[in-house]
Amino acid sequence: MAKKFIPLLLTCSLLFPNCGAREKWQTSTLLVFDTLCEIKVFCASSTFRAAQEEVEGIFSEIESLFSPEAEEYTSPMVLELYKKALQVYHDSDGCFDITVGPLSRLWGFLSKSYHIPSSSQIESALKITGMEKLKVEDGTLILLPGMKLDWGAIAKGFAIDLASQALIEMGISSGFLNAGGDLYCWGKNPDNQDWNIGIKHPRERGYFGILSISQLGAATTGDYQRYFIRDGTRYHHVFDPRNGYPASGRQSVTVCGPETLLCDALSTAIFVAKEPEKIMEKYPNYGAIIVDSDGNLSFIGKASPFRSVD
């Protein structure tokens, strides 16, 4: 019996490389985009090692291509994301704009030497702000002298989309990727339920609500993420590209929908917009949860299962 059984085991291993490999929940973290990326997937240990390498490779490439220090924009990935960004720029009447780099630099958010610029300095920065000033020639994105791109409100979501899709194509049926609040989840969580996503309270510790979702991405833009205070006024990194000042009227915006990169960009656009409903009408598969400057909660667009946290 033993002599017959051994060849059967060998045949199983040759035909089915994962035969006998036990799937379980696997977790790890990576440092990407100056934040921790949490990976949680259901798979065998050997698959998980490959999954980690895949996620790390994708994030490294995106981080390099869309770094604030990048000066050449010739990659097909850059042109792909530029087209996505341009779509949201037009759909939001300029509330989302990747050319706000000069404003980020002027207010000190790139160097972390924060200060309030003069109106004339802001006016000068606005002359080299606006996506209509960008051109594509011979497969290269062309900037005017002095222009600086800030991909921060869309590149991380792009990386999440690419990485999660790669893991799904590897055969991982359930998982969760979260890089500093930009996330995508698919399949079921360890309790065999939809994933519960906490939405951070913009003024207090902990969460003010929980979304229960699957096969969806989510992203949050808030005035609490990067800011400084002068004479009791909070100045944050989310600029209104039309006037050069930090946008007012909101504390946070969370957007949920099929693509994390669009959740990322739309959360910024809605944070800035005076009439966010007009933007969401163009994205019927997306929904937003808004906390205004007084702490009031509102919902626009497609509804997702949400519950408040007392």
C-alpha positions in Angstrom: 0.0 0.0 0.0 2.8 2.4 0.9 4.6 2.0 -2.4 1.4 2.9 -4.3 0.5 5.8 -2.0 3.8 7.8 -2.5 3.5 8.2 -6.3 -0.1 9.5 -5.8 1.2 12.2 -3.4 3.9 13.1 -6.0 1.3 13.3 -8.7 -0.9 15.6 -6.6 2.0 17.9 -5.9 3.0 18.1 -9.6 -0.5 18.8 -10.9 -1.7 21.0 -8.1 1.2 23.0 -6.6 -1.0 24.3 -3.8 -2.4 20.9 -2.9 -2.2 20.7 0.9 -1.4 24.3 1.4 -3.7 25.7 4.0 -5.3 29.0 3.4 -5.7 31.4 6.4 -5.8 35.1 7.1 -2.5 36.7 6.6 -1.5 40.3 7.6 1.4 42.6 7.3 2.3 46.2 6.9 4.5 48.2 4.5 5.8 51.7 4.7 4.7 53.5 1.5 3.9 57.1 0.7 5.2 58.0 4.2 2.4 56.0 5.7 1.7 52.4 6.7 -0.1 50.2 4.2 -2.0 47.4 5.9 -2.4 44.2 4.0 -4.9 41.6 5.1 -5.7 38.7 2.8 -7.0 35.1 2.9 -4.5 32.8 1.2 -1.8 30.2 1.7 1.6 31.4 3.1 3.4 30.8 -0.2 0.9 33.0 -2.0 1.1 35.6 0.7 4.8 36.0 0.2 4.2 36.6 -3.5 1.4 39.0 -2.7 3.6 41.1 -0.4 6.2 41.4 -3.1 3.6 42.4 -5.7 2.1 45.1 -3.5 5.5 46.5 -2.5 6.6 46.5 -6.2 3.5 48.4 -7.3 3.7 51.0 -4.6 7.4 51.5 -5.2 6.8 52.2 -8.9 3.9 54.6 -8.2 5.8 56.4 -5.5 8.8 56.9 -7.9 6.7 58.0 -10.9 4.5 60.5 -8.9 7.1 61.7 -6.4 7.1 65.5 -5.7 10.7 65.5 -7.0 9.8 63.8 -10.3 10.6 66.0 -13.3 9.9 63.7 -16.3 6.4 62.6 -17.1 6.8 60.1 -20.0 5.5 56.9 -18.4 2.2 55.4 -19.8 1.1 55.2 -16.2 1.6 59.0 -15.8 -0.5 59.7 -18.9 -3.2 57.3 -17.7 -3.5 59.0 -14.3 -3.3 62.4 -15.9 -6.3 61.6 -18.0 -8.2 60.4 -14.9 -7.2 63.6 -13.0 -8.2 65.8 -16.0 -11.7 64.1 -16.1 -12.3 65.0 -12.4 -10.8 68.5 -13.0 -13.4 69.2 -15.7 -16.3 67.4 -13.8 -15.6 69.5 -10.7 -15.1 72.9 -12.4 -11.5 73.0 -11.2 -12.1 72.0 -7.6 -9.7 69.1 -8.1 -6.4 70.1 -9.6 -3.0 68.3 -9.6 -1.2 71.6 -10.4 -1.5 73.0 -6.9 2.2 72.1 -6.2 3.2 75.9 -6.2 0.5 76.5 -3.6 1.7 73.6 -1.4 5.2 74.9 -1.7 4.2 78.5 -1.0 2.3 77.7 2.2 5.2 75.5 3.4 3.5 72.2 3.2 6.3 70.6 1.2 9.1 71.8 3.5 6.9 71.8 6.6 8.1 75.4 7.3 4.5 76.7 7.5 3.6 80.3 6.9 0.8 82.5 5.5 1.8 84.0 2.2 0.9 87.5 1.0 -1.9 88.0 -1.5 0.6 89.0 -4.2 2.5 85.7 -3.6 -0.7 83.7 -4.0 -1.6 85.6 -7.1 1.8 84.8 -8.6 1.4 81.1 -7.7 -2.0 81.0 -9.4 -0.5 82.1 -12.7 1.2 78.7 -12.8 -1.8 76.7 -11.5 -4.5 75.1 -13.5 -4.7 71.9 -15.5 -5.6 73.7 -18.6 -2.0 74.8 -18.8 -0.7 71.2 -19.1 -0.1 69.7 -22.5 0.7 66.2 -23.9 3.1 66.1 -26.7 4.7 63.0 -28.2 3.6 60.9 -25.2 5.1 63.4 -22.7 3.2 65.6 -20.2 4.5 69.1 -20.6 4.5 71.7 -17.8 5.0 75.5 -18.0 8.1 76.8 -16.3 7.6 77.0 -12.6 4.7 74.6 -12.5 4.8 71.7 -10.0 2.4 68.8 -9.8 1.0 67.4 -6.6 -0.4 63.9 -7.2 -1.1 63.4 -3.5 -4.9 63.3 -3.9 -5.0 60.6 -6.5 -1.7 58.6 -6.8 -2.2 56.6 -3.6 -5.6 55.6 -4.6 -4.2 54.6 -8.0 -1.7 52.3 -6.3 -4.4 50.7 -4.1 -6.4 49.9 -7.2 -3.5 48.4 -9.1 -2.3 46.4 -6.1 -5.7 45.0 -5.1 -6.5 44.0 -8.7 -3.1 42.2 -8.9 -4.0 40.2 -5.8 -7.4 39.3 -7.1 -5.8 38.1 -10.3 -3.5 35.9 -8.2 -6.6 34.1 -7.0 -7.0 35.8 -3.6 -10.7 35.8 -3.1 -10.9 38.0 0.0 -8.7 40.9 1.2 -8.2 44.4 2.3 -5.6 47.0 1.5 -5.4 50.3 3.4 -2.7 53.0 2.9 -3.4 55.8 5.3 -7.1 55.8 4.8 -7.1 55.1 1.0 -8.4 51.5 0.9 -10.0 48.8 -1.2 -11.7 45.6 0.2 -13.1 42.6 -1.6 -14.8 39.3 -0.6 -15.7 38.8 3.0 -13.9 39.7 6.2 -12.7 37.1 8.8 -16.3 36.9 10.2 -17.6 36.1 6.7 -19.3 39.5 6.6 -18.8 42.7 4.6 -15.8 44.7 5.7 -16.4 47.3 8.4 -14.5 50.5 7.7 -14.2 53.1 10.5 -14.4 56.8 9.5 -12.1 58.9 11.6 -13.7 61.7 13.6 -12.1 65.0 12.4 -12.0 66.6 15.8 -12.0 63.8 18.4 -10.2 60.5 18.9 -11.7 57.4 17.4 -14.4 57.1 14.7 -17.8 58.8 14.2 -19.2 56.1 11.9 -18.7 52.8 10.2 -19.2 51.7 6.6 -20.0 48.1 5.8 -18.7 47.4 2.2 -17.2 44.9 -0.2 -15.8 45.2 -3.7 -15.5 48.9 -3.1 -12.9 51.5 -2.4 -13.0 54.4 0.0 -10.9 57.5 0.7 -11.1 60.5 3.1 -9.9 64.1 2.8 -9.8 66.0 6.0 -8.5 69.3 7.4 -6.9 67.4 10.3 -4.4 65.5 8.2 -1.8 68.2 7.5 -2.4 71.7 9.0 -1.0 74.5 11.1 -2.7 77.0 13.4 -2.0 80.7 13.5 -3.9 83.1 15.8 -6.6 80.5 16.3 -7.2 79.8 12.6 -6.6 76.3 11.1 -4.7 76.4 7.7 -4.7 73.0 6.0 -3.2 71.4 2.9 -6.5 71.1 0.8 -6.4 74.2 -1.4 -9.1 75.8 -3.4 -7.2 76.0 -6.7 -9.3 78.9 -7.8 -8.3 81.3 -5.1 -5.1 79.8 -3.6 -6.3 79.5 0.0 -7.2 76.4 2.1 -10.8 75.4 1.3 -13.4 76.3 3.9 -16.7 74.9 5.0 -15.7 71.2 5.6 -13.8 69.2 8.2 -13.8 65.9 6.3 -15.2 64.2 3.2 -15.3 60.4 2.8 -16.1 59.0 -0.7 -17.0 55.3 -1.4 -17.2 53.7 -4.8 -15.7 51.1 -7.3 -12.3 52.8 -7.9 -10.2 54.0 -5.0 -8.4 56.6 -7.2 -11.7 58.3 -8.0 -12.7 58.1 -4.3 -9.5 59.8 -3.5 -9.9 62.6 -6.2 -13.6 63.1 -5.5 -13.2 63.4 -1.8 -10.8 66.4 -2.5 -13.1 67.9 -5.1 -16.1 67.7 -2.8 -14.1 69.1 0.1 -13.5 72.2 -2.0 -16.8 72.5 -3.9 -19.6 74.8 -2.9 -22.1 72.7 -4.7 -20.8 69.1 -4.3 -24.2 67.5 -5.5 -23.4 68.7 -9.0 -20.2 66.7 -9.0 -21.7 63.5 -7.6 -24.5 63.6 -10.2 -21.7 62.8 -12.7 -20.5 59.8 -10.6 -23.7 57.8 -9.9 -21.8 54.8 -8.5 -20.1 56.9 -5.8 -21.4 58.3 -2.5 -20.0 60.9 -0.1 -20.2 61.4 3.7 -19.5 65.1 4.6 -18.7 66.6 7.9 -19.1 70.4 7.6 -17.2 73.1 9.5 -19.8 73.0 12.4 -19.5 69.2 12.7 -22.8 68.4 11.0 -23.1 65.2 9.0 -24.7 64.9 5.5 -24.8 62.3 2.8 -24.9 62.8 -1.0 -24.7 60.4 -4.0 -25.1 56.6 -3.8 -25.8 55.4 -0.3 -23.6 52.7 1.4 -24.5 50.9 4.7 -23.5 53.3 7.4 -24.0 53.4 11.2 -23.0 56.1 13.6 -20.6 55.4 16.5 -21.8 56.9 19.8 
